[in-house]
Amino acid sequence: MTSRCCVAEVEVSTPRYKTVHLGALMIGQTVRRSVPIVNRSILPVSASFSLSPKNADCQDISVLRLLTTSQMTLEPARLHDRHKVEQVTKVTVAFSPKKRMKQFVEEVSRSVSNMSRYV
């Protein structure tokens, strides 16, 4: 008999969203990119996302920020007409450089906790 551990499996909906290209912007321009996130575990998951930029120029909240900052509950996939339907939640990142910047890569960290559900 095998048992399945309830591990939070919150991830981007498709691999192409693992890297978000913000482009080369002129000073003062703003770009927003949304990243679709799904819960692939079997229970609802409570999650919040944050940025912790390593690049000093991005540490100013007016340069690089998440527009989706509140804690959210991500529901697990459901079966609908024998098809697995995933709830997609979008996390939006905004970028507005204040000076010329080299290309950089930053990670979005997540805080995830399983929600208890008694049946």
N, C-alpha and C positions, 0 to 999 in steps of 0.2 A: 504494500500500500504506500502510495506517495502522497505527501501533503504539499500544498502550495502555500508558500509564505506570502503574506500580504505586503508586498513591497510597492512603494509609490513609483509608478512608471510615468512620470510627466515628461514629455519630450516634444520636440517640434513635429508637426504633422508629416512632413516629408523631408528627406535629407537635404534638399536644396536650400532650406531655410536655416541650416546650421550656421551659415555665414551670411551676414547681411551687408551688402555693399551700399555705402552711403554716398559714394561718388565724390568727385572733386568739385567742391562748392566755392563760390566766391564769398568773400568776407560779408557776413550779414545775411546770406541766403540760409534758408532752413529746408531741411528734407525730413520727411517722416516715413518710417518703414514699419509695417506691421508683420509680426511673426506669429503664425498660427501654432498654438500649443494644444496638445490633446492629452488626455488621461488614459493610459493603456492598462491601468490596473483594474481590479475587479470591484473596488470600493470607491466612493467619492473621496476626493483629496482636497484639502485646504492648502492653498499655495499663495505665496507672495513673491514678487520678483524685485531685484534691485541691481544697480550697477555699482561696481567698485573699480573705476578706471585706474589703470597703472600709469597711463599717459598723463603727465601733469597738466597739459593744456585741456584735457577733457574733464578734469575734476571740478571745474566750474559748472554748476547745475544749469546755467544758461547755454552751455556749449553742447553737452551730451546728457540727455535725461530720458527717463522712462515716463511715458504719459499714462501708463497703466501701472499704478503703484499700490492700489488697495488690495487687501487680501481677497481672494476669490475662491469659490468652490468649483472644482472641475468634476463633472459627473463622468462615470465610466461609460464605455460603449454599450449600446443596447441593440438587441436584435429586432429588426423590422422587416417583415416579409422574408425571413431567412438571410437577411443581409445585415452585416455589422455596421451600425451607424455611430460614428464618434462625434461627440460634442467638441466643436472647435472654438477655442477662446483665443483672441488676438492680444498679444502684448506689443505695444507700440513704442518705438524708439524715435526720439527727435534729435537732430544734429544741426547746430548752427555755429560754424566756426567764427571766432573773433579775430583770428589772424591766420596766415598761411600755415598749413599743417602737412606734415608727412603722413603717408598712409599708415594706419594703425589697426590693431586688432584688440578688441576688448571682449570680455565674457560677461554674460548676464548670469548672475547667480540666483538661485531659487531657494526658498525656504518651504519645505513641504512637510505636511503632517497628515497621516491617515485620520479620517474622521470615523468615530465609532458608530456603528449602526447595528442595532439589535433587531433580529427578526423573530 
